[in-house]
Amino acid sequence: MSELFSPFRLRDLELPNRVWMPPMCQYHASDRDGTPEDWHLVHYGARAAGGFGLIIAESTGIVPEGRISPLCTGLWNDRQEEAWARIVSFVHSQGTRMGIQLNHAGRKSSTVPALPNQERFGDTDTIPPGHGGWEPVGPSAVANAGLAVPREMTTDELYDLPEQFAAAAERAVRAGFDAVEIHGAHGYLLHQFLTPLANKRTDSWGGSFENRTRLIRLVVSAVRAVIPETMPLIVRLSATDWVDAEDSEPSWGLDQTIALTHLLRDAGVDLIDVTTGGAAPADIPVGPNYQARFAEEIRRATGVPTAAVGLITEPAQAEAIVAEDRADAVLIGRAALRDALWPHRAAHELGTPREEIPYPGSYARGAWRDPAPTGR
């Protein structure tokens, strides 16, 4: 039996397999009010029918100014909550579970959407106020490469953030999501506080490891307190900034990620979604499975379940990661954009019995078979 298609349990959530889809921005909230629309229903619905065990919805702003771009989704009002509930309901109808990634983009907010033919403003990718954007904020007045200098956040604003994350998490529960993921990676606000590359504060929010991890620990505690005890809480972390400490200023790395994971486990986090980078330009050795080793090392050092992501494109790759206990699940990203039925193809290639991952009835004539049927 394929390990990739074995069930997995997080708290009371039973997941039918270990093939999951990670959060990937769609930049398709076209009213610019954060409300998901028909595009999102079709996008997530197709991959639910495609057999993914868990789909984690894209980076979703906890407040309007926390979105990566004006076209990103949000979860701060009733209209958004109702729109997400419609999507979750359909995903569930296909036998797939659904989580949502909650985020504040910090100094990487109010950016030009990563879509073709988008207007830029001057020499940055930050959309200014008056052009549909807003003032970005961050731990310090230090710009991300290619973006505007953010305003340093006040202490009062920082104490508001855990409550804002918690309010969005409560809406996620009401919308029917099965899990909540907190985005602490890819150079967004919580990661900005973790890494000395962005956090230059000298108060209780910067400097030491304890101070730099304070915000994410408060956010996790606030969210864990408002979601059901039975609901899994996931945190996405960048395991490294990919910056060589010998050639640059201090940054965030694997040892600190492991230390933080111990703290997050004690605070009620159930799984770490392990990725890398995003805080600064870096020479990243991109290749097949290039981030999987970090998921493995964190898992072995902490005992906390992990999910691996990063150029996992072929079924045999994914199977090996799970079968060799390098991670508990794999996240199929860009390959899932190319092929909504990736899990069904993988099941066929790995010899998984059809009854263990039922093919959508309406697509049955196109199901992979061995040998292939003749005729139309």
C-alpha positions in Angstrom: 0.0 0.0 0.0 1.2 3.5 -0.8 2.1 5.5 2.3 1.2 8.7 0.5 -2.4 7.5 0.4 -2.6 6.3 4.0 -4.8 8.3 6.4 -3.4 10.9 8.8 -4.9 12.3 12.0 -4.4 15.7 13.6 -6.4 16.0 16.8 -9.9 14.9 15.8 -9.4 15.7 12.1 -9.2 12.6 10.0 -7.4 13.3 6.7 -7.9 10.7 3.9 -4.3 10.9 2.6 -1.0 12.8 2.9 -1.3 14.7 -0.4 -2.1 18.3 0.4 -2.3 21.6 -1.4 -0.5 24.5 0.1 -1.7 28.1 0.2 -1.1 29.9 -3.1 -2.2 33.4 -3.7 -4.8 33.7 -6.5 -5.0 37.6 -6.7 -8.6 37.2 -7.7 -10.7 39.1 -5.2 -11.6 41.4 -8.0 -13.8 43.8 -6.0 -10.7 44.6 -4.0 -12.6 44.1 -0.8 -11.1 40.7 0.2 -14.1 38.6 -0.7 -13.5 35.3 -2.4 -15.5 34.7 -5.6 -16.5 32.2 -8.2 -12.9 31.8 -9.3 -12.0 30.5 -5.8 -14.9 28.1 -5.8 -13.8 26.6 -9.1 -10.1 26.6 -8.2 -10.5 24.9 -4.8 -13.4 22.8 -5.9 -11.5 21.3 -8.8 -8.7 20.2 -6.6 -11.1 18.8 -4.0 -12.6 16.7 -6.8 -9.0 15.9 -7.7 -8.4 14.0 -4.6 -6.3 16.2 -2.3 -6.7 15.2 1.3 -6.3 18.7 2.6 -6.5 22.0 0.8 -5.1 25.1 2.7 -6.7 28.3 1.3 -4.4 31.1 0.2 -2.9 33.8 2.4 -5.9 35.6 3.8 -5.6 39.0 5.4 -6.8 39.4 9.0 -7.4 43.1 8.4 -7.6 45.1 5.2 -4.1 46.5 5.5 -2.7 43.0 6.2 -3.3 41.7 2.7 -0.3 41.1 0.4 -2.1 42.9 -2.4 -5.5 44.6 -2.9 -6.6 41.5 -4.9 -5.9 39.1 -2.0 -8.7 37.6 0.1 -9.6 38.5 3.7 -11.5 37.3 6.6 -12.5 40.3 8.7 -16.3 40.7 7.8 -19.5 38.8 7.4 -19.5 38.9 3.6 -16.1 37.3 3.4 -17.1 34.7 6.0 -20.2 33.8 4.0 -18.3 33.5 0.7 -15.7 31.2 2.3 -18.4 29.1 3.8 -19.8 28.4 0.3 -16.4 27.3 -0.9 -15.7 25.1 2.2 -19.1 23.4 1.8 -18.3 22.3 -1.8 -14.8 21.2 -0.9 -16.3 19.0 1.9 -18.9 17.5 -0.6 -15.9 16.0 -2.5 -14.5 14.3 0.6 -11.6 16.8 1.0 -10.8 18.7 4.2 -10.0 22.5 4.1 -7.9 24.8 6.1 -7.2 28.5 5.7 -3.9 30.5 6.1 -4.3 33.6 8.1 -1.7 36.3 7.5 -0.6 39.9 8.0 1.9 40.8 5.3 3.6 43.7 7.2 6.2 45.5 5.1 5.3 43.2 2.2 1.7 44.4 2.1 0.0 46.7 -0.5 2.1 45.2 -3.3 1.5 44.9 -7.0 -0.3 41.6 -7.6 2.0 38.9 -9.0 0.0 38.8 -12.3 1.0 39.7 -15.9 0.9 43.3 -17.1 0.4 45.0 -13.7 1.1 48.7 -13.3 4.2 49.6 -11.1 4.6 52.8 -9.2 8.0 54.4 -9.5 10.9 52.1 -8.5 9.0 49.9 -6.1 6.3 47.2 -6.2 4.5 48.9 -3.3 1.1 50.4 -4.3 0.9 53.8 -2.6 -2.1 55.3 -0.9 -4.3 57.1 -3.4 -3.7 54.4 -6.0 -5.6 51.6 -4.2 -2.9 50.8 -1.7 -2.0 51.7 1.8 0.9 52.4 4.1 2.8 49.2 4.9 4.0 48.6 8.5 6.7 46.4 10.0 8.8 45.8 13.0 11.2 48.5 12.0 11.5 51.1 9.3 13.6 48.8 7.1 12.4 48.1 3.6 12.1 44.7 1.9 14.1 44.7 -1.3 12.1 46.5 -4.1 9.4 47.7 -1.7 8.7 51.0 0.2 10.0 51.7 3.6 7.4 50.6 6.2 6.3 52.5 9.2 7.5 51.0 12.5 4.6 49.5 14.4 3.7 50.8 17.8 3.4 48.7 21.0 -0.3 49.2 21.0 -0.6 47.9 17.4 1.4 44.9 18.3 -0.8 44.0 21.2 -3.8 44.3 18.9 -2.5 41.8 16.4 -3.2 38.6 18.4 -6.8 39.7 18.9 -7.1 40.4 15.1 -5.7 36.9 14.3 -8.1 35.4 16.8 -11.1 37.2 15.4 -10.3 35.9 11.9 -9.8 32.4 13.3 -13.3 32.5 14.9 -14.7 33.4 11.6 -12.8 30.5 10.0 -14.5 28.2 12.5 -17.9 29.5 11.7 -17.2 29.2 8.0 -16.6 25.5 8.4 -12.9 25.3 7.9 -11.3 22.1 9.4 -7.9 23.7 10.4 -6.3 27.1 10.8 -2.8 27.9 9.6 -0.9 30.9 10.8 1.6 32.3 8.3 5.0 32.8 10.0 7.1 32.5 6.9 8.1 34.0 3.5 9.1 37.4 4.9 5.6 38.4 6.1 4.9 40.2 9.4 5.4 37.4 11.9 8.6 36.2 10.0 9.7 39.9 9.9 9.7 39.9 13.7 11.6 36.6 13.8 14.5 37.6 11.6 17.1 40.1 12.5 17.2 41.1 8.8 13.9 43.0 9.3 13.6 43.4 13.1 16.0 46.1 14.4 14.0 46.9 17.5 15.6 47.5 20.8 12.5 47.1 23.0 10.8 43.9 24.2 9.9 42.9 20.6 13.4 42.8 19.2 17.0 41.7 19.9 17.0 38.4 21.8 15.4 35.2 20.5 12.7 35.5 23.3 11.8 39.0 22.2 11.8 38.3 18.4 9.5 35.3 19.0 7.2 37.1 21.3 4.7 38.2 18.7 4.2 34.8 17.0 3.9 33.1 20.4 1.1 35.6 21.4 -0.7 35.1 18.1 -0.6 31.3 18.5 -1.9 31.4 22.1 -4.7 33.8 21.1 -5.8 31.6 18.1 -5.5 28.4 20.1 -7.8 29.9 22.8 -10.7 30.6 20.4 -10.7 27.6 18.1 -12.1 24.2 19.2 -9.9 21.9 21.2 -10.5 19.3 18.4 -9.3 21.6 15.6 -5.7 21.4 14.4 -3.6 24.5 14.4 -0.8 24.7 11.8 2.0 27.2 11.6 4.0 27.8 8.4 7.7 28.7 9.2 10.6 29.5 7.0 13.4 27.3 8.3 16.1 29.5 6.9 16.6 32.9 5.3 19.3 31.4 3.1 21.7 34.2 4.2 25.3 33.2 5.0 26.0 34.6 8.4 29.7 34.9 7.6 28.9 37.3 4.7 26.0 39.2 6.1 24.2 40.4 9.2 22.5 37.8 11.5 19.4 36.1 10.1 16.9 33.4 10.8 18.0 29.7 10.6 17.3 26.1 11.3 18.5 26.0 14.9 16.2 28.9 15.8 13.3 27.3 13.9 13.7 24.1 15.9 13.8 26.1 19.2 10.7 27.9 18.2 8.9 24.7 17.2 9.4 23.4 20.7 7.7 26.5 22.1 4.9 26.3 19.5 4.3 22.6 20.3 3.8 23.5 24.0 1.4 26.3 23.0 -0.8 23.9 21.1 0.5 23.8 17.5 -0.1 20.5 15.8 2.0 20.6 12.7 4.7 22.8 11.1 4.4 23.6 7.4 8.1 23.9 6.6 9.2 26.3 3.9 12.1 28.7 3.5 13.2 32.2 2.5 11.3 35.3 1.7 12.9 37.8 4.1 15.7 39.0 1.8 17.2 38.2 -1.6 19.3 35.1 -1.4 21.1 32.5 -3.5 18.7 29.6 -3.0 19.8 26.2 -4.3 16.4 25.4 -5.9 15.9 21.8 -7.1 13.7 18.8 -6.5 12.9 18.4 -2.8 15.2 21.3 -2.0 13.2 22.2 1.2 12.3 18.6 2.3 15.4 18.2 4.4 14.3 21.0 6.7 10.9 19.3 7.3 12.8 16.1 8.2 15.3 17.8 10.6 12.5 19.7 12.4 10.4 16.6 12.7 13.3 14.5 14.1 14.5 17.2 16.5 11.1 18.1 18.0 8.7 15.2 17.4 6.3 17.6 15.9 4.6 16.5 12.7 5.7 18.4 9.6 4.6 18.9 6.0 7.2 19.2 3.2 7.0 21.5 0.2 9.2 22.7 -2.6 9.5 21.3 -6.1 7.8 18.0 -5.2 6.4 17.3 -8.6 6.4 13.5 -9.2 4.5 10.8 -7.3 7.6 8.8 -6.6 9.2 11.8 -4.9 6.2 12.4 -2.7 5.9 8.7 -1.8 9.6 8.5 -0.8 9.3 11.5 1.5 6.4 10.0 3.5 7.5 6.4 3.3 11.0 7.3 4.6 9.5 9.3 7.5 11.1 12.5 6.3 7.7 14.3 6.7 4.2 13.4 7.6 2.6 14.9 4.5 3.6 16.6 1.2 2.3 19.9 -0.2 1.9 19.8 -4.0 2.0 23.5 -5.1 2.7 24.5 -8.7 2.2 21.0 -9.9 -1.3 21.2 -8.6 -1.8 24.4 -10.6 -0.9 22.5 -13.7 -2.9 19.4 -12.8 -5.9 19.5 -10.6 -6.1 15.7 -10.7 -2.5 15.2 -9.5 -3.5 12.9 -6.6 -5.5 10.6 -8.9 -2.5 10.4 -11.3 -0.2 9.7 -8.4 -2.5 7.0 -7.0 -2.4 5.3 -10.4 1.3 5.5 -10.8 1.8 4.1 -7.2 -0.6 1.3 -7.7 -3.1 2.5 -5.1 -6.5 0.6 -5.4 -9.1 2.8 -7.0 -11.5 2.3 -4.1 -9.0 4.0 -1.7 -9.1 7.3 -3.7 -12.4 7.2 -5.6 -12.3 8.9 -9.0 -15.0 11.6 -9.5 -17.9 9.8 -11.1 -18.4 12.3 -13.8 -14.8 11.9 -14.9 -14.7 8.1 -14.7 -14.4 7.6 -18.4 -11.1 9.6 -18.3 -9.6 7.7 -15.3 -6.1 6.3 -15.6 -6.2 2.6 -16.3 -3.6 -0.1 -16.9 -3.8 -1.0 -19.7 -5.4 2.0 -21.2 -8.8 1.4 -22.7 -9.3 1.6 -26.5 -11.9 3.7 -28.3 -13.5 6.8 -27.1 
